[in-house]
Amino acid sequence: MSTFIPDPNAIPDRVPRLEARAVALRFTADRLILRLADGREISAPVAWFPRLAGASEAQRADWRLMGNGVGVHWEDVDEDISVPVLLGLPCE
């Protein structure tokens, strides 16, 4: 009887497709958390976005996705956030 030992350096058969598109967001006391289409969650300090930091809870809750999720817009506070920029990706 032989025992199969997987190669730790092998490339998986199926690599998940990464998508830099937001599908949802939420706030904590000091962070903005975005859920991406591929299941990842990314966050940034709200302090990075002074308009959001000074916004009311109602203003923060009034957002919409831009460009199929590549960005988020808050009309009341005139704030736009790019998902690729938060991930450190080059702008297209």
MARBA-3410 file (N, C-alpha, C, O; in Angstrom, 1 decimal):
92
0.8,-1.2,0.0,0.0,0.0,0.0,0.9,1.2,0.0,1.8,1.3,0.8 ~ 0.6,2.2,-0.9,1.4,3.4,-1.0,0.5,4.5,-0.4,-0.7,4.5,-0.5 ~ 1.2,5.5,0.1,0.5,6.7,0.6,0.8,7.9,-0.4,2.0,8.1,-0.7 ~ -0.2,8.6,-0.7,-0.1,9.7,-1.6,0.3,10.9,-0.8,-0.5,11.3,0.2 ~ 1.4,11.6,-1.1,1.8,12.8,-0.4,1.8,13.9,-1.5,2.5,13.9,-2.4
0.9,14.9,-1.3,0.8,16.0,-2.3,2.1,16.8,-2.3,2.7,17.0,-1.3 ~ 2.4,17.3,-3.5,3.5,18.1,-3.7,3.2,19.5,-3.2,2.3,20.2,-3.8 ~ 3.9,20.1,-2.2,3.5,21.4,-1.6,3.8,22.5,-2.6,3.3,23.6,-2.4 ~ 4.6,22.3,-3.7,4.9,23.3,-4.7,4.0,23.2,-5.9,4.1,24.0,-6.8 ~ 3.1,22.2,-5.9,2.2,22.1,-7.1,1.3,23.2,-7.2,0.8,23.8,-6.2
0.9,23.6,-8.4,-0.1,24.6,-8.7,-1.4,24.0,-8.6,-1.7,23.0,-9.2 ~ -2.4,24.6,-7.9,-3.7,24.0,-7.8,-4.4,24.0,-9.1,-4.1,24.8,-10.0 ~ -5.3,22.9,-9.3,-6.0,22.8,-10.5,-6.9,24.0,-10.8,-7.1,24.3,-12.0 ~ -7.4,24.6,-9.8,-8.4,25.7,-10.0,-8.0,26.8,-9.1,-8.1,26.7,-7.9 ~ -7.6,27.9,-9.7,-7.2,29.1,-9.0,-8.4,30.0,-9.0,-8.9,30.3,-10.1
-8.9,30.5,-7.9,-10.0,31.4,-7.9,-9.7,32.7,-8.7,-8.6,33.2,-8.7 ~ -10.7,33.2,-9.5,-10.5,34.4,-10.2,-10.7,35.6,-9.3,-11.7,35.7,-8.6 ~ -9.7,36.4,-9.3,-9.8,37.6,-8.4,-10.5,38.7,-9.2,-10.2,39.0,-10.3 ~ -11.4,39.4,-8.5,-12.2,40.5,-9.1,-12.2,41.7,-8.2,-12.6,41.6,-7.1 ~ -11.6,42.8,-8.7,-11.5,44.0,-8.0,-12.8,44.8,-8.1,-12.8,46.0,-8.6
-13.9,44.2,-7.8,-15.2,44.9,-7.9,-16.0,44.7,-6.5,-16.1,43.7,-6.0 ~ -16.4,45.9,-6.0,-17.2,45.9,-4.7,-18.6,45.4,-5.0,-19.2,45.6,-6.0 ~ -19.1,44.6,-4.0,-20.5,44.2,-4.1,-21.3,44.7,-2.8,-22.5,44.8,-2.9 ~ -20.6,45.0,-1.8,-21.2,45.5,-0.6,-20.2,46.3,0.3,-19.0,46.1,0.0 ~ -20.7,47.0,1.2,-19.8,47.7,2.1,-20.5,47.9,3.5,-21.7,47.8,3.6
-19.6,48.1,4.5,-20.1,48.4,5.8,-19.0,49.3,6.5,-17.9,49.3,6.1 ~ -19.4,49.9,7.6,-18.5,50.7,8.4,-18.4,50.1,9.8,-19.4,49.5,10.3 ~ -17.3,50.2,10.4,-17.1,50.0,11.8,-16.9,51.4,12.4,-17.0,52.4,11.7 ~ -16.6,51.5,13.7,-16.3,52.8,14.3,-15.2,53.5,13.6,-15.3,54.8,13.5 ~ -14.2,52.8,13.1,-13.1,53.5,12.5,-12.6,53.0,11.1,-11.6,53.4,10.6
-13.4,52.0,10.5,-13.0,51.4,9.3,-14.1,51.4,8.3,-15.3,51.2,8.6 ~ -13.7,51.4,7.0,-14.6,51.2,5.9,-14.2,49.8,5.4,-13.0,49.5,5.1 ~ -15.2,48.9,5.2,-14.9,47.5,4.8,-15.7,47.2,3.6,-16.9,47.4,3.6 ~ -15.0,46.8,2.5,-15.6,46.5,1.2,-15.6,45.0,1.0,-14.6,44.4,1.2 ~ -16.7,44.4,0.6,-16.8,43.0,0.2,-16.7,43.0,-1.3,-17.4,43.7,-2.0
-15.7,42.2,-1.8,-15.5,42.1,-3.3,-16.3,41.0,-3.9,-16.7,40.0,-3.2 ~ -16.4,41.0,-5.2,-17.2,40.0,-5.9,-16.6,38.6,-5.8,-17.3,37.6,-5.9 ~ -15.2,38.5,-5.5,-14.6,37.2,-5.4,-14.6,36.7,-4.0,-14.0,35.7,-3.7 ~ -15.3,37.4,-3.1,-15.4,37.0,-1.7,-14.4,37.6,-0.7,-14.6,37.4,0.5 ~ -13.4,38.3,-1.2,-12.5,39.0,-0.3,-13.1,40.1,0.4,-14.1,40.7,-0.2
-12.6,40.5,1.5,-13.0,41.8,2.2,-11.7,42.6,2.3,-10.7,42.1,2.8 ~ -11.8,43.8,2.0,-10.7,44.8,2.2,-11.2,45.9,3.1,-12.4,46.2,3.1 ~ -10.3,46.5,3.8,-10.7,47.6,4.7,-9.6,48.7,4.7,-8.5,48.5,4.3 ~ -10.1,49.9,5.0,-9.2,51.0,5.1,-9.7,51.9,6.3,-10.9,51.9,6.6 ~ -8.8,52.6,6.9,-9.3,53.5,8.0,-10.2,54.6,7.4,-9.9,55.2,6.4
-11.3,54.9,8.1,-12.2,56.0,7.6,-11.4,57.3,7.6,-11.8,58.2,6.9 ~ -10.4,57.4,8.5,-9.6,58.7,8.6,-9.0,59.0,7.2,-8.6,60.2,7.0 ~ -8.8,58.0,6.4,-8.2,58.3,5.1,-9.1,59.1,4.2,-8.7,59.7,3.2 ~ -10.4,59.1,4.5,-11.4,59.8,3.8,-12.1,60.8,4.6,-13.2,60.5,5.2 ~ -11.6,62.0,4.7,-12.1,63.0,5.7,-13.6,63.3,5.5,-14.3,63.6,6.5
-14.1,63.3,4.3,-15.5,63.6,4.0,-16.4,62.5,4.7,-17.4,62.8,5.3 ~ -15.9,61.2,4.6,-16.7,60.1,5.2,-16.5,60.2,6.7,-17.4,59.9,7.4 ~ -15.3,60.5,7.1,-15.1,60.6,8.6,-16.0,61.6,9.2,-16.4,61.4,10.4 ~ -16.3,62.7,8.5,-17.2,63.7,9.1,-18.6,63.6,8.8,-19.5,64.4,9.2 ~ -18.9,62.5,8.0,-20.3,62.3,7.6,-21.2,61.6,8.7,-20.6,60.9,9.5
-22.4,61.9,8.6,-23.4,61.2,9.6,-23.6,59.8,9.2,-23.2,59.4,8.1 ~ -24.1,59.0,10.0,-24.4,57.6,9.7,-25.4,57.5,8.5,-25.2,56.6,7.7 ~ -26.4,58.4,8.5,-27.3,58.4,7.3,-26.6,58.7,6.0,-26.8,58.1,5.0 ~ -25.6,59.7,6.1,-24.9,60.0,4.9,-24.0,58.9,4.4,-23.8,58.6,3.2 ~ -23.3,58.2,5.4,-22.5,57.1,5.0,-23.3,55.9,4.4,-22.8,55.2,3.6
-24.6,55.8,4.9,-25.4,54.7,4.4,-26.0,55.0,3.0,-26.5,54.0,2.3 ~ -25.9,56.2,2.5,-26.4,56.6,1.2,-25.3,56.5,0.1,-24.8,57.6,-0.2 ~ -25.0,55.3,-0.3,-23.9,55.1,-1.3,-24.5,54.4,-2.5,-25.5,53.7,-2.4 ~ -23.7,54.4,-3.6,-24.0,53.6,-4.7,-22.7,53.1,-5.4,-21.7,53.8,-5.3 ~ -22.8,51.9,-6.0,-21.7,51.4,-6.8,-21.6,52.1,-8.1,-22.6,52.5,-8.7
-20.3,52.3,-8.5,-20.1,53.0,-9.8,-19.4,51.9,-10.7,-18.6,51.1,-10.2 ~ -19.7,52.0,-12.0,-19.0,51.1,-13.0,-19.0,49.7,-12.6,-17.9,49.0,-12.7 ~ -20.1,49.1,-12.3,-20.2,47.7,-12.0,-19.4,47.3,-10.8,-18.9,46.2,-10.7 ~ -19.2,48.2,-9.9,-18.5,47.9,-8.6,-17.0,48.3,-8.6,-16.3,48.0,-7.6 ~ -16.5,49.0,-9.6,-15.1,49.4,-9.6,-14.9,50.6,-8.7,-13.8,51.0,-8.3
-16.0,51.2,-8.2,-15.9,52.3,-7.3,-17.2,52.5,-6.5,-18.2,51.8,-6.8 ~ -17.1,53.3,-5.5,-18.2,53.6,-4.6,-18.4,55.1,-4.6,-17.4,55.9,-4.5 ~ -19.6,55.6,-4.6,-19.9,57.0,-4.6,-20.9,57.4,-3.5,-21.9,56.7,-3.3 ~ -20.6,58.5,-2.8,-21.5,59.0,-1.8,-21.9,60.4,-2.3,-21.1,61.3,-2.2 ~ -23.1,60.6,-2.8,-23.6,61.8,-3.3,-23.6,63.0,-2.3,-23.0,64.1,-2.6
-24.1,62.7,-1.1,-24.3,63.8,-0.1,-23.0,64.4,0.4,-22.9,65.5,0.8 ~ -21.9,63.6,0.4,-20.6,64.1,0.9,-19.6,64.2,-0.3,-18.4,64.6,0.0 ~ -20.1,64.0,-1.5,-19.2,64.2,-2.7,-17.9,63.4,-2.6,-16.8,63.9,-2.7 ~ -18.0,62.1,-2.3,-16.8,61.2,-2.1,-16.9,60.1,-3.1,-18.0,59.5,-3.3 ~ -15.8,59.8,-3.7,-15.7,58.6,-4.6,-14.5,57.8,-4.2,-13.4,58.4,-3.9
-14.6,56.5,-4.1,-13.5,55.6,-3.8,-13.3,54.5,-4.9,-14.3,53.9,-5.2 ~ -12.1,54.4,-5.3,-11.8,53.4,-6.4,-11.3,52.1,-5.7,-10.4,52.1,-4.9 ~ -12.0,51.0,-6.0,-11.5,49.7,-5.5,-10.1,49.3,-5.9,-9.3,49.0,-5.1 ~ -9.8,49.4,-7.2,-8.4,49.1,-7.6,-7.3,50.0,-6.9,-6.3,49.4,-6.6 ~ -7.6,51.2,-6.7,-6.7,52.1,-6.0,-6.5,51.6,-4.5,-5.4,51.6,-4.0
-7.6,51.2,-3.8,-7.5,50.7,-2.5,-6.6,49.4,-2.5,-5.9,49.1,-1.5 ~ -6.7,48.6,-3.6,-5.9,47.4,-3.6,-4.5,47.6,-4.1,-3.7,46.7,-4.1 ~ -4.2,48.9,-4.4,-2.8,49.2,-4.9,-2.6,48.9,-6.3,-1.4,48.7,-6.7 ~ -3.6,48.7,-7.1,-3.5,48.4,-8.5,-3.4,49.6,-9.4,-3.9,50.7,-8.9 ~ -2.8,49.5,-10.5,-2.8,50.7,-11.4,-4.1,51.1,-11.9,-5.0,50.3,-12.1
-4.3,52.4,-12.1,-5.6,52.9,-12.6,-5.6,52.7,-14.1,-4.6,52.8,-14.8 ~ -6.8,52.3,-14.5,-7.0,52.1,-16.0,-7.4,53.4,-16.7,-7.5,53.4,-17.9
END
